[in-house]
């Protein structure tokens, strides 16, 4: 596995839905609740997408683990009119997205991307929702797979993460605070003020 560089970490910015494991009709996973260490088969239908009619497609899986961010090449082969390929989910992965492209053409799934949570016992693992939020807020998803930036959904995902896993707030607070300080939504400011006031009381 390779590692990919977080573009926005270089600038110094550390910046649900209960996701249906199938985020689009063109790409489907063999398991609706992919879990750490599991081998997943991808079935892809390129018809009607920006890569329709193109050969030798490039497919890559980007894993989010809040540490190493590994990447796996996905080798797609013909299966009738469809394409299939396999990859294994790293034990540390919290979420992942799949990019399918050819030259400048990228299947962005109507700007939603092919973005998935990692599960255990059909529940998102700790960090899964926060990792998806990071992809949607930081611009990482936009830069790598043309996924539309959505700070409001990211905010909702962080709230779900911290409700389900209160211990996650410490690990992901820098990214969460970056979102709150972004000014993308007036509703973020009161939450940031509350968080900062709480921090000041601990000093």
PESULKA-V383236 format. One record per pair of residues at least 12 apart in sequence whose ideal C-beta (glycine too) atoms are under 6 Angstrom apart, sorted by the first residue. I is the first residue (numbers start at 1). J is the second residue. D is the distance in whole Angstrom. If there is no record, write none. Layout:
BEGIN
i: {I	I}
j: {J	J}
d: {D	D}
END
This chain:
BEGIN
i: {1	1	2	3	3	3	4	4	7	8	8	14	14	14	15	15	15	16	16	16	19	21	23	24	26	26	27	27	28	33	33	34	34	35	35	36	36	37	38	39	39	40	41	42	43	43	44	45	49	50	50	51	51	51	54	57	57	57	58	59	59	59	60	61	61	61	61	62	63	63	63	64	64	64	65	65	65	70	72	74	93	94	94	94	94	94	95	95	95	95	95	96	97	97	97	97	98	99	106	108	111	113	113	113	126	126	127	129	129	129	130	130	130	132	133	133	133	134	136	136	136	137	137	137	151	152	154	158	180}
j: {70	72	71	68	69	70	69	71	143	138	139	174	175	178	138	175	178	129	157	160	117	33	114	109	45	49	44	114	43	119	122	89	118	119	120	89	91	91	89	86	88	87	86	85	82	84	83	82	107	105	107	102	105	107	102	76	100	102	101	74	76	100	99	74	87	96	98	97	90	93	96	94	95	131	92	93	94	90	87	87	118	118	125	127	128	131	117	118	128	131	132	116	113	114	115	145	114	145	146	146	148	141	145	147	165	168	168	157	160	161	161	168	172	157	154	157	158	175	150	153	154	151	154	179	184	185	179	176	192}
d: {4	5	5	6	6	6	6	5	6	5	6	4	5	6	4	6	4	6	5	5	5	6	6	4	5	6	5	5	5	4	5	6	6	5	6	6	5	5	5	6	5	6	5	5	6	5	5	5	4	4	5	5	5	5	4	6	6	5	5	4	5	5	5	5	5	6	5	5	6	4	5	5	4	4	4	5	6	6	5	5	5	6	6	4	5	4	5	6	5	4	5	6	5	6	4	6	4	4	5	4	4	6	5	4	4	6	6	5	5	4	4	6	4	6	4	4	5	5	5	6	4	5	4	5	4	6	6	5	4}
END
